[in-house]
Amino acid sequence: MQRGSDRLSVHRDDEMKHELQGLLRSGHPTRAEEWNDPEPTADDDPQIAGGPVTPGGATGSLAAVRYELGRHLGRTSFPAGPADLIGALRRSHAPDALVEPLERLPHKARYTNAHELAEAVVRTADGAGPQDEEQG
């Protein structure tokens, strides 16, 4: 039954189904022009398909956690303790999954850069106790 409010005619609809048939069957683009294919992801693209980077999760490698912390904190946040860094992350609207592991860090610890902080966060998320994290 044709309703009359369709954007495309029946003929154009059939034509588009025919154009997509190769893509649907093969599972990859079938166009001859490369410029028309979607660009593949690069090695250094942020991980967005798997959700936010979470320490201790499948996407929680040290490099990924360091990248996310550095992206949200910046250089001006350091040196600082966990409470100051949690505040800075909240102000930059960082995901809760990135902020919550900082709450388990020792309160007296000081971190001079995102790499030190990421190491401490990943180590704490992997099960090392806060007593291993005491710094200064």
FIROLUM-427055 format. One record per atom (N, C-alpha, C, O, CB): residue in one letter; atom name; x, y, z. Coordinates in steps of 0.001 Angstrom, whole numbers. Atoms other than C-alpha are relative to their C-alpha. Glycine has a CB too. Layout:
N
rest/atom/px/py/pz
a/CA/X/Y/Z
...
***
This chain:
136
rest/atom/px/py/pz
m/N/847/-1187/0
m/CA/0/0/0
m/C/885/1240/0
m/O/1734/1390/878
m/CB/-959/4/1224
q/N/-759/-1243/124
q/CA/1463/3347/-1068
q/C/-722/1096/769
q/O/-1913/1315/548
q/CB/185/402/-1493
r/N/651/-1001/-835
r/CA/775/6130/1422
r/C/70/1408/-576
r/O/-743/2258/-212
r/CB/613/-8/1361
g/N/-99/-1336/573
g/CA/1873/9131/-595
g/C/924/923/774
g/O/1272/1991/271
g/CB/-1356/613/-77
s/N/-899/-840/-771
s/CA/4109/10519/2161
s/C/1441/-492/-73
s/O/2313/32/619
s/CB/-455/56/1441
d/N/-1358/519/141
d/CA/7160/8504/1110
d/C/887/1039/-665
d/O/445/1777/-1546
d/CB/5/-1310/-811
r/N/-946/-936/596
r/CA/10233/10530/275
r/C/404/-456/-1386
r/O/673/379/-2250
r/CB/1232/155/882
l/N/-475/537/1263
l/CA/11164/8235/-2609
l/C/-1109/-752/-723
l/O/-2031/-1291/-110
l/CB/1197/-915/229
s/N/970/774/760
s/CA/9203/6693/-5386
s/C/341/-1486/128
s/O/1417/-1846/607
s/CB/-20/442/-1494
v/N/-202/1436/-61
v/CA/8842/2936/-5619
v/C/1196/-390/-874
v/O/1981/-1261/-498
v/CB/-1277/-750/-448
h/N/-1094/320/918
h/CA/11270/2859/-8557
h/C/1348/400/592
h/O/2318/-349/486
h/CB/-210/700/-1349
r/N/-1261/-454/-610
r/CA/13944/4886/-6735
r/C/353/-884/1190
r/O/1529/-1165/1421
r/CB/-104/1484/446
d/N/-216/888/-1135
d/CA/13532/2682/-3667
d/C/607/-1329/-474
d/O/1558/-1827/129
d/CB/-1329/-246/754
d/N/-540/1248/552
d/CA/14138/-457/-5750
d/C/1422/198/-526
d/O/2275/-678/-378
d/CB/-909/-523/-1126
e/N/-1331/-306/520
e/CA/17135/1197/-7408
e/C/1023/71/1139
e/O/2136/-437/1004
e/CB/-22/1328/-785
m/N/-911/-111/-1143
m/CA/18703/1995/-4026
m/C/246/-1369/640
m/O/1364/-1646/1073
m/CB/-568/978/1045
k/N/-194/1356/-520
k/CA/18141/-1573/-2799
k/C/994/-770/-853
k/O/1831/-1510/-337
k/CB/-1336/-752/59
h/N/-924/668/912
h/CA/19958/-2829/-5877
h/C/1431/506/192
h/O/2379/-278/147
h/CB/-444/211/-1451
e/N/-1331/-574/-218
e/CA/22880/-427/-5251
e/C/639/-534/1278
e/O/1852/-738/1319
e/CB/-85/1525/61
l/N/-522/463/-1291
l/CA/23264/-1649/-1662
l/C/141/-1512/93
l/O/714/-2018/1058
l/CB/-891/475/1105
q/N/1/1455/-61
q/CA/22903/-5329/-2473
q/C/1413/-572/137
q/O/1628/-1484/935
q/CB/-670/-568/-1238
g/N/-1376/486/-84
g/CA/26651/-5872/-3009
g/C/621/258/1364
g/O/1309/-604/1912
g/CB/844/647/-1072
l/N/-528/-339/-1323
l/CA/27557/-4083/227
l/C/-589/-911/1072
l/O/130/-1385/1952
l/CB/-295/1468/336
l/N/645/831/-1019
l/CA/25040/-6066/2246
l/C/460/-1452/-64
l/O/597/-2106/969
l/CB/-1509/63/-154
r/N/-419/1390/142
r/CA/26157/-9409/846
r/C/1475/-202/326
r/O/1846/-1207/933
r/CB/-279/-480/-1403
s/N/-1444/186/-170
s/CA/29914/-8852/945
s/C/507/449/1366
s/O/1483/-102/1875
s/CB/739/752/-1076
g/N/-450/-496/-1301
g/CA/30225/-6921/4204
g/C/1094/1049/-97
g/O/1618/1480/930
g/CB/488/-1139/832
h/N/-986/-1073/170
h/CA/32661/-4379/2733
h/C/-424/863/-1176
h/O/-1225/423/-2001
h/CB/1439/-576/-222
p/N/408/-890/1085
p/CA/32354/-1390/374
p/C/325/-600/-1365
p/O/1361/-1240/-1544
p/CB/679/1360/148
t/N/-189/560/1332
t/CA/31979/-2335/-3270
t/C/152/1082/-1065
t/O/91/777/-2256
t/CB/-1163/-902/-350
r/N/-122/-1094/964
r/CA/32443/1057/-4914
r/C/1390/15/-620
r/O/2373/-367/15
r/CB/-295/1350/673
a/N/-1276/-73/699
a/CA/35175/1585/-7468
a/C/772/1255/396
a/O/2002/1265/345
a/CB/-220/-28/-1511
e/N/-662/-1250/-366
e/CA/35903/5141/-6314
e/C/403/-40/1471
e/O/-446/-173/2351
e/CB/-923/1211/-278
e/N/-474/50/-1389
e/CA/38092/5167/-3192
e/C/-492/1172/817
e/O/-737/1026/2015
e/CB/1509/-37/37
w/N/389/-1196/-743
w/CA/37060/8693/-2246
w/C/-1391/-138/608
w/O/-1736/583/1544
w/CB/49/1218/-907
n/N/1359/156/-473
n/CA/33521/7485/-1689
n/C/-102/-977/1173
n/O/-1146/-1053/1820
n/CB/-880/-461/-1129
d/N/9/956/-1110
d/CA/34475/4810/873
d/C/284/723/1315
d/O/1009/1718/1322
d/CB/1039/-1124/-235
p/N/-316/-613/-1294
p/CA/34521/5666/4588
p/C/1469/-227/353
p/O/2054/-1256/13
p/CB/-912/-572/1110
e/N/-1405/84/-379
e/CA/37974/6329/6003
e/C/166/-970/1163
e/O/-593/-910/2130
e/CB/550/1393/372
p/N/-217/926/-1116
p/CA/39349/3535/8199
p/C/565/739/1214
p/O/1118/1831/1084
p/CB/953/-1139/-421
t/N/-529/-623/-1209
t/CA/40300/4300/11784
t/C/1517/-79/6
t/O/2105/-1027/-515
t/CB/-578/-670/1260
a/N/-1452/-42/-118
a/CA/43892/5266/12502
a/C/415/-594/1342
a/O/-409/-759/2242
a/CB/528/1451/-146
d/N/-500/593/-1237
d/CA/46095/3761/15202
d/C/-109/952/1182
d/O/-306/514/2316
d/CB/1437/-428/-175
d/N/4/-953/-1103
d/CA/46109/6979/17228
d/C/-1361/661/210
d/O/-1449/1640/952
d/CB/1042/1057/-241
d/N/1333/-538/-229
d/CA/42352/7674/17037
d/C/-464/-373/1401
d/O/-168/-1468/1879
d/CB/-995/-518/-1062
p/N/532/357/-1316
p/CA/40627/7847/20419
p/C/-1001/-1142/-116
p/O/-1683/-1286/-1130
p/CB/-661/1217/663
q/N/898/1146/9
q/CA/38651/4763/21329
q/C/-1392/471/377
q/O/-1670/758/1541
q/CB/492/-1109/967
i/N/1357/-442/-288
i/CA/35035/5751/21004
i/C/-997/-1127/-191
i/O/-2079/-1100/396
i/CB/-373/1179/-880
a/N/946/1082/259
a/CA/33436/2560/19749
a/C/-230/-844/1243
a/O/-1329/-1357/1452
a/CB/498/-878/-1140
g/N/129/832/-1186
g/CA/34110/734/23007
g/C/-464/760/1218
g/O/-473/209/2318
g/CB/1294/-654/297
g/N/426/-811/-1122
g/CA/32832/3555/25182
g/C/1179/738/609
g/O/2263/747/26
g/CB/-686/-860/1049
p/N/-1076/-767/-606
p/CA/34903/5672/27542
p/C/1129/-894/495
p/O/911/-2053/846
p/CB/-536/830/1141
v/N/-1156/729/-517
v/CA/38377/4595/28578
v/C/-138/-84/1504
v/O/-313/936/2171
v/CB/1346/685/-404
t/N/126/184/-1439
t/CA/38189/3128/32057
t/C/1208/-759/516
t/O/1540/-1815/-22
t/CB/-1305/-745/352
p/N/-1135/717/-557
p/CA/41195/2155/34153
p/C/-429/-1372/495
p/O/-1449/-1506/1171
p/CB/639/801/1136
g/N/307/1349/-413
g/CA/41242/-1583/34722
g/C/-937/-727/-943
g/O/-1150/-1931/-801
g/CB/-583/19/1351
g/N/893/623/972
g/CA/38849/-2218/31847
g/C/797/-483/-1195
g/O/2024/-393/-1219
g/CB/-1097/982/-447
a/N/-666/495/1203
a/CA/39601/-3710/28459
a/C/674/1123/-757
a/O/1688/905/-1420
a/CB/-993/-711/-904
t/N/-590/-1133/702
t/CA/40307/-238/27091
t/C/924/805/904
t/O/1334/1906/536
t/CB/-1091/897/-553
g/N/-747/-758/-990
g/CA/42314/798/30164
g/C/1504/-196/-33
g/O/2117/-314/1028
g/CB/-488/-344/1329
s/N/-1445/112/54
s/CA/45877/452/28922
s/C/606/1286/548
s/O/-57/2323/591
s/CB/489/-278/-1450
l/N/-673/-1159/-572
l/CA/48409/2826/30459
l/C/-10/1173/-978
l/O/-277/2306/-579
l/CB/1438/-355/387
a/N/-43/-1084/991
a/CA/48727/4824/27224
a/C/-1372/636/-178
a/O/-1473/1858/-292
a/CB/512/-526/-1351
a/N/1349/-542/186
a/CA/44950/5197/26837
a/C/-434/822/1212
a/O/-1030/1888/1058
a/CB/-1004/-1136/-251
v/N/357/-731/-1216
v/CA/44452/6263/30462
v/C/790/1296/80
v/O/238/2340/426
v/CB/255/-861/1253
r/N/-838/-1206/-9
r/CA/47381/8704/30231
r/C/-534/1026/-1001
r/O/-594/2217/-697
r/CB/1474/-355/-330
y/N/538/-897/1024
y/CA/45926/10171/27023
y/C/-1268/684/493
y/O/-1411/1900/368
y/CB/-285/-770/-1296
e/N/1260/-573/-469
e/CA/42477/10645/28546
e/C/215/960/1167
e/O/-410/2020/1219
e/CB/-959/-1110/411
l/N/-277/-895/-1124
l/CA/43846/12140/31775
l/C/648/1293/-493
l/O/265/2383/-69
l/CB/912/-695/1034
g/N/-662/-1184/546
g/CA/46132/14496/29844
g/C/-955/862/-800
g/O/-858/2089/-771
g/CB/1169/-406/-869
r/N/961/-737/823
r/CA/43311/15479/27520
r/C/-949/816/876
r/O/-1309/1938/520
r/CB/-799/-968/-892
h/N/937/-707/-866
h/CA/41021/16447/30402
h/C/693/939/982
h/O/107/1945/1383
h/CB/-838/-991/759
l/N/-662/-799/-1032
l/CA/43604/17880/32810
l/C/869/1112/-568
l/O/779/2248/-102
l/CB/840/-889/867
g/N/-917/-1006/512
g/CA/46213/19713/30757
g/C/1204/160/913
g/O/1279/-477/1964
g/CB/-713/1333/-164
r/N/-1249/-178/-762
r/CA/49594/20888/32041
r/C/-178/829/1259
r/O/570/651/2221
r/CB/1043/647/-869
t/N/137/-925/-1129
t/CA/48323/23528/34445
t/C/-532/-666/1258
t/O/-499/-60/2329
t/CB/-906/1135/-379
s/N/573/691/-1166
s/CA/46737/20962/36773
s/C/1062/-597/912
s/O/749/-971/2042
s/CB/-938/-1096/-458
f/N/-1058/674/-756
f/CA/50096/19591/37988
f/C/1000/1003/536
f/O/1145/2089/-25
f/CB/712/-1035/-872
p/N/127/1137/-921
p/CA/51667/19115/40528
p/C/-1231/182/887
p/O/-1603/1298/1251
p/CB/1278/-149/872
a/N/1214/-59/-811
a/CA/48614/18237/42557
a/C/-282/-1357/624
a/O/263/-2380/209
a/CB/-1200/459/-846
g/N/444/1230/-654
g/CA/47032/15667/44828
g/C/-1302/-476/-626
g/O/-1880/209/-1470
g/CB/-177/216/1520
p/N/1219/570/573
p/CA/44053/13453/44041
p/C/-1232/897/126
p/O/-2027/976/-810
p/CB/-285/-1310/651
a/N/1196/-830/-183
a/CA/41452/15856/45487
a/C/-27/1141/-1013
a/O/-1070/1431/-1600
a/CB/-51/564/1434
d/N/-71/-1089/982
d/CA/42645/18734/43289
d/C/-239/-513/-1417
d/O/-918/133/-2215
d/CB/1364/700/78
l/N/149/564/1340
l/CA/42817/16498/40231
l/C/-1430/-460/-261
l/O/-1927/-333/-1380
l/CB/961/-1166/-190
i/N/1408/390/141
i/CA/39317/15117/40849
i/C/-842/1235/-305
i/O/-1726/1197/-1160
i/CB/-515/-709/1290
g/N/721/-1249/266
g/CA/38033/18690/40981
g/C/220/496/-1421
g/O/-718/940/-2083
g/CB/429/1072/986
a/N/-306/-440/1365
a/CA/39801/19548/37731
a/C/-693/-891/-1032
a/O/-1190/-400/-2045
a/CB/1522/-5/-235
l/N/688/910/918
l/CA/38389/16436/36040
l/C/-1501/270/-26
l/O/-2123/228/-1087
l/CB/262/-1455/397
r/N/1438/-301/-49
r/CA/34876/17278/37212
r/C/-307/1295/-754
r/O/-1311/1379/-1460
r/CB/-483/111/1467
r/N/211/-1263/708
r/CA/35222/20846/35899
r/C/106/-169/-1508
r/O/-545/559/-2257
r/CB/1003/1038/470
s/N/-150/218/1439
s/CA/36294/19506/32493
s/C/-991/-1049/-518
s/O/-895/-1492/-1662
s/CB/1434/-434/-320
h/N/1066/945/366
h/CA/33292/17124/32461
h/C/550/-1344/-465
h/O/66/-1918/-1440
h/CB/-870/596/-1094
a/N/-565/1322/303
a/CA/35415/13964/32394
a/C/-1007/-1067/393
a/O/-1796/-856/1314
a/CB/1357/-222/742
p/N/940/1067/-361
p/CA/33480/10683/32465
p/C/262/-524/1412
p/O/1406/-556/1865
p/CB/92/-1150/-1008
d/N/-117/503/-1373
d/CA/32809/9252/35930
d/C/944/-1193/89
d/O/1639/-1363/1092
d/CB/-1372/-389/536
a/N/-867/1181/-10
a/CA/34649/6056/34992
a/C/1471/387/32
a/O/2306/-419/441
a/CB/-279/-872/-1219
l/N/-1379/-469/-61
l/CA/37832/8119/34665
l/C/288/687/1333
l/O/1424/676/1806
l/CB/289/956/-1161
v/N/-173/-747/-1254
v/CA/37269/10149/37855
v/C/9/-922/1221
v/O/804/-725/2140
v/CB/-1112/1041/148
e/N/168/849/-1182
e/CA/36241/7386/40271
e/C/1275/-703/465
e/O/1478/-797/1676
e/CB/-1040/-1026/-279
p/N/-1225/636/-500
p/CA/39615/5546/40354
p/C/917/952/766
p/O/1696/507/1609
p/CB/762/-597/-1150
l/N/-823/-956/-732
l/CA/41275/8758/41574
l/C/-429/105/1459
l/O/371/480/2317
l/CB/-68/1368/-661
e/N/500/-57/-1376
e/CA/39100/8595/44689
e/C/624/-1084/875
e/O/614/-974/2101
e/CB/-1518/-136/14
r/N/-644/1082/-759
r/CA/40911/5380/45698
r/C/1493/232/213
r/O/2154/-567/876
r/CB/-205/-1321/-712
l/N/-1431/-295/-176
l/CA/44367/6984/45535
l/C/240/590/1387
l/O/-674/1168/1977
l/CB/506/980/-1101
p/N/-303/-581/-1320
p/CA/46126/8018/48770
p/C/-153/1521/-35
p/O/288/2173/-981
p/CB/1437/-380/448
h/N/304/-1428/-27
h/CA/45052/11516/49780
h/C/1235/878/107
h/O/1211/2029/-329
h/CB/-915/299/1141
k/N/-1206/-807/-179
k/CA/48577/12678/50640
k/C/942/-75/-1199
k/O/1947/635/-1229
k/CB/733/-441/1246
a/N/-869/164/1169
a/CA/50096/11619/47310
a/C/-17/1267/-853
a/O/-1012/1990/-893
a/CB/-441/-1222/-843
r/N/-104/-1131/932
r/CA/51313/14274/44837
r/C/496/-549/-1325
r/O/1387/-1397/-1356
r/CB/962/1127/546
y/N/-368/455/1340
y/CA/51608/13747/41089
y/C/471/1201/-807
y/O/-171/2251/-815
y/CB/-1197/-713/-707
t/N/-592/-1126/726
t/CA/53803/15905/38876
t/C/-422/62/-1460
t/O/-254/1096/-2106
t/CB/1496/-77/78
n/N/459/-21/1399
n/CA/52379/14904/35490
n/C/-1035/-1107/-222
n/O/-1297/-1920/664
n/CB/1205/-173/-984
a/N/1057/963/319
a/CA/49706/12824/33745
a/C/527/-1428/-38
a/O/-212/-2369/253
a/CB/-641/346/-1336
h/N/-559/1349/59
h/CA/52075/9873/33290
h/C/72/-618/1396
h/O/-320/-1770/1582
h/CB/1397/25/-643
e/N/-54/507/-1385
e/CA/52694/9500/37047
e/C/-1399/-339/503
e/O/-1612/-1378/1127
e/CB/663/1039/940
l/N/1368/224/-438
l/CA/48984/9822/37710
l/C/-594/-1238/-679
l/O/-1250/-2048/-23
l/CB/-861/1236/-294
a/N/529/1156/727
a/CA/48083/7279/35013
a/C/583/-1299/535
a/O/-139/-2284/684
a/CB/293/128/-1496
e/N/-617/1209/-571
e/CA/50588/4757/36411
e/C/-661/-364/1325
e/O/-965/-1531/1574
e/CB/1520/207/204
a/N/610/255/-1300
a/CA/49096/5138/39885
a/C/-1442/-476/-158
a/O/-1876/-1378/558
a/CB/49/1262/868
v/N/1397/370/205
v/CA/45525/4878/38606
v/C/-103/-1420/-548
v/O/-922/-2210/-78
v/CB/-686/992/-955
v/N/45/1341/598
v/CA/46200/1793/36475
v/C/435/-1045/1020
v/O/-159/-2120/1103
v/CB/900/-72/-1257
r/N/-479/939/-1015
r/CA/48147/122/39282
r/C/-1067/-227/1066
r/O/-1259/-1361/1507
r/CB/1297/517/647
t/N/1063/132/-991
t/CA/45326/808/41759
t/C/-1187/-767/-572
t/O/-1797/-1581/122
t/CB/-449/1380/488
a/N/1128/687/636
a/CA/42683/-386/39285
a/C/302/-1481/-222
a/O/-611/-2306/-239
a/CB/-344/668/-1336
d/N/-369/1395/216
d/CA/44640/-3601/38676
d/C/65/-804/1288
d/O/285/-2015/1256
d/CB/1323/-72/-699
g/N/72/738/-1260
g/CA/44443/-4475/42364
g/C/1077/306/996
g/O/1028/-194/2120
g/CB/30/-1418/-274
a/N/-1038/-369/-977
a/CA/47548/-2982/43966
a/C/-633/924/1021
a/O/-1446/1776/663
a/CB/1239/687/-691
g/N/582/-806/-1053
g/CA/46684/-1403/47269
g/C/556/1410/13
g/O/1610/1653/-575
g/CB/229/-650/1330
p/N/-469/-1371/-74
p/CA/47037/2315/48007
p/C/1329/129/740
p/O/2046/1112/556
p/CB/-1037/854/667
q/N/-1273/-111/-724
q/CA/49972/1567/50311
q/C/1181/-30/-966
q/O/2255/465/-624
q/CB/133/-1135/1032
d/N/-1064/30/1002
d/CA/52055/946/47158
d/C/149/1361/-679
d/O/1115/1576/-1411
d/CB/-282/-1086/-1049
e/N/36/-1248/737
e/CA/51243/4465/45966
e/C/579/1178/773
e/O/672/2274/221
e/CB/-1402/306/-393
e/N/-450/-1128/-802
e/CA/52665/6586/48801
e/C/1159/704/-673
e/O/2183/97/-986
e/CB/402/-459/1396
q/N/-1039/-848/596
q/CA/54680/9441/47312
q/C/100/1245/858
q/O/-907/1885/1162
q/CB/-320/361/-1508
g/N/-269/-1237/-709
g/CA/56266/12261/49265
g/C/-942/277/1031
g/O/-830/1296/1712
g/CB/34/1104/-877
***
